[in-house]
């Protein structure tokens, strides 16, 4: 059963009524509800189009966090072959919030790394809701270093509310681990491509997304802090998250204007969770195009272009 967001309640009512009619017809074969159900379907389709025509930043946050949205594991299973997971940071432990390993993309050997939030209660707890600890970032450093050694392009899939802020994580050097991961992104002499598939939260996202090419799904978000956290700090009221979302300019569209992301990947109408296969195909197409753009560049060119990209962030928007 589809989980509806707060602003989708009118849509839920219409689609619910259409399903009720069909359930009655299945129970009583003499009932003919085809016309009524079709009319409700048409009304729901138009309402869905109207709702998603011009989403506010806060509504985009809700869509980016939708529990049925495809996650890193789903993309790896759908888009990559021969995936061989690599575990642990060889220092403390394996962090299940970060998954990564060797794989093939369109038969090309690559290293894929991403945040995994989990899809049900058990897996979400195991994955810590995609909030990585220091060992998760150190695992990413290890895998990126390996990719650099063997000349493998790195593809990262970002979907995290942010790095885990717990006591143990801080004791084990959370900020240092994030900084090392960001540093490794800047150092490796292979193509590095990042796709924000849901939430891109704070340094926890930057540690994977300091890439040659950064793409964002149409309804994903990328920000230094969550709207709720920003509202709590600025207004001492988390309920001001709508105003904070507007001010943060965290949507793919705003960030593209500022030069933070390089491209926006279109989503199916109603968000990636309504048609995961179409969303994944769009991501695959974007990754393929970005790899092609970087093909043939030397290690020095890749490192120089990557550094320049991040030094230039914001100048595009300021010039406009």
N, C-alpha and C positions, 0 to 999 in steps of 0.2 A: 504493500500500500504506500502510495506517495506521501511523503511528509511535506506539509505545506508551511511556508513561512508566514509570518504575521501579516504582511501586506497582501498575501495571496488568499486570504480567507474568503472573499467573494468568489474566487475561482474554485475553491474547495467546495463551496455550496453547490455551484452549478454542476461540476464534475461528479459530485456525490449524488445529486438527483438523477443524472444520466445513468449512473451505475445502478441506482435503486430500481429504475425502470427496467433495466436489462435483467436484473436479478428477479424481478416479478415475472418477466416474460419467460425466464428459464424455468420458474416454478409452475407457471401456467402457460402451456404451449398455445392456448387459444388466444392469448393476448397479443395484439400487434402494436408494438411501441416504437417501431423503427423510425417513423416520421418524427415523433416527439423527441426520441433520443438523438436523432441527427440534428434537430433544431438546437438542442442543448449543447451538442458538440460544437456546432458552428458558433454559438454564443460564447462558449468557453475559449475557443480558438481566438476569437476577436479580442476577448478580455485579456488573454495571455499576451497577445501582441501589444495591447494598450499598456499593460502593466510594465512590460519590459522595454517599451519604446524609449523611455528617458528615465532610467533609474537614478535615484539620488545616491550620493556616496554611501550613506548609511545602509540603504537597501542593497547596494553592491557588497557591502561587508557581510550582510546576512546571506546573500547568495554564495559568496566565497567560502562561507563556513558551513554550508548546507551539509548535513551528515551523510547524504547519499551521493555527494559529489565524488567523482573518481579520484582515488588517491594514488600515491607513488606506486604502490604494489600493483594496482590495476594497470597503470601505464606500462610498467615493466613487463607484466605478463602479456599485454596486448601488442606492444610495439617492438619488443626485443626478443631475440632468440638466443638459445644456449646461455642463458643467464646463470652465472656461477657466483653465488653470494660469498663475500669475504667478511669475516667477523672479527671484531675485537680491535683494540688499539695497541695490543702487545705491551701494555703498561698496567692497566687496571681491570678493565672488563669490556664486555660487548654491550653497546647501547642500542636497544631495539628501536629507538625513535629514529635512528639513521640506518637506512639499508643501502647497500652498495655492492658492486662486484663487476666482474668481467662479463661482457655480453656482445652480441652482434646486433647492429642496427642496419637494416638493408644489406646484410651480409658483411658489413664493415666492422671489424673489432673495435670496441669502445669500452670505456669505463663509465658506468652509470651510478650516480649517487643521489639519494633523495631523503627527504623527511617523510615518515610514514605515521599517520595519525591513528590508524586502525579503523575497523568498520563496524564493530559491535562492542558491547561493554567490556568483554574479556580482552579483546585485542587492543582496545583504546587504553586500558590500564597497563597492559604489557608494553605498549609503545609510548606510554607517558604522553598520550595525546599529541605526539609529534614534537614535543619539547625536548630537545637534545641536552644531554649532560656533557661535561668536558670530554669524556671518553668517546662520545659520538663525533665530536669535531676532530679529535685526534685520529679516529678511524678514517674520517674523510681525508685528513692530511696524508695518512699512510697510503690511501688508495690513489690520491692525486699524484703523490710522489712516484708511485709505481707506474701510473699511466705515463708520466713524463719520461721515466726511464725506458719504457718500451714504445714510446711514440704513439700512444693511443689517445684519440680525442676524448675529452671528458664531457659528459652530459649530466647536468644536475637538475633535479625536479624539486622545486621549493614549495613547501606547504607547512608552515609552522606559525604558531602565534608568537613564538620567540623562544630563546634559549631558556631552559629550566632554571628558575631562580632560587632553588632550595639551598639549604645550609650545606649539605654534603657537596653539592655542585660547586659552590663558592669556595669551600675548603680545598677542593681538588683543582682549583684554578680555572674557573669558567671563562673569565674575561681573557685570560692568556690563551686558552684553547681556541676561542673565537678569533682572536688576533692572529694566531698561527695559521688557522685555516684561511683567513682572508689573505695573509701574506703568501701562502702557498698558491692561492688562486692567481696572484699577480706574478708569481715566479715561474710557473711551469711553461715550458716552451712548446705546448701542444694546443690545438684549438679547444677552447672552453666555452660551452654553450649552456645557458641556464634558462629554464622555463618556470615562471611562477604559475603553478597550477591551481592555487587556492589562496592561502594567506602567505604574505611575505612579511614576517614580523621582526623588526629590529635587527640587531647584529646577528641574531640566529639565522636570519635569511641572507644577510650580506656575506656571511662566511661561506656560502655556497654560490652566491650570485655575482661575485666580482669577476665577471666573464667578458669574453670578447663580444658575445651577442647575448642580450637579455630580452626574452620575449615574455609577454604576459597574456594569459587568457583574458578574454573580453571583460569578464566579471570578477577577476581576481583583484587583490589589493596588495600594496607594498608600502610599508610605512615604518618610521622609526619607533612608533609606539602605537598601541591599540587605541581606538577612539575612547573606550572606557577609561583606560589609563591616563590618557591626555586630559579628559574631562575631570578626572579625580584630582589631578595636579593643578590644572589651571583654574577650575571653578569649584573645587572641593565637592563635586557632585557628579557621580558616574552617569546620572540620568541625562547629562548634557552631551551624551555621546554623539547625537545627531549633529550638533553644532561643531563638535570636534572633528567628526568625519569630513565635514565640509572644509574646515580650515586646514586639515592635514594634506589635502590634495593627494590622496592615496589611491585613486583609481588609475586603471591602465591608461585611460584617455588623458588625464592630467599629466601623468608621468611621462607619457610619450612626448607631450609638448615641451617638457623640461629636459628631454634627452636622457632620462633615466632608463627607459626601456627602448629597444630598437624596433619592436614591432608588436602589434596587438593581434592575437589569434582569435578569430571569431568563434563564438559558442552557438550551439543550437538554441532556437527560441525557447526561453524558459530556463536557460542555464545548462551547464554540462551534465547535471544529474538527470535531466529529462531525456537525453540521448547520448549516453556515454560513448558509444561507438563512434558517432559523428565527431564528438569532441576530441577523441583520441586520434582519429584520422587527420583532423586539422592540426593537432600538435605534431604528428608524424611528418606532415607536409612541411611545417615550419622548421622542424629540426633538420630535415633533409636539405632545405634551401639554405639554412644557415651554415651547415657543414660545407656545402658547395661554395659558399661565399669565402670561406676560410681555407679552402683546399689550395695547396701549393704555396702558402705563405711559410716563410722560414720561422724558426723559433724566435729569432730576434725581432722580426716584424710582428709576430703575435704578441709578444711581451710589450713591445713599444706601443702598439695600437691599443692594447688593453689598458695600459697605464694612462695613455692620452684620453681615452674614453672617459675614465673616471675623474680625471683632472678637469675635463670640460663640462661635467654635469652641471646643469643650471644655467650655463651661458646661453644656451639655445632659447630658453624661456625669457631670460633677461633681455636678450637682443630683440625679441618680439615685442 
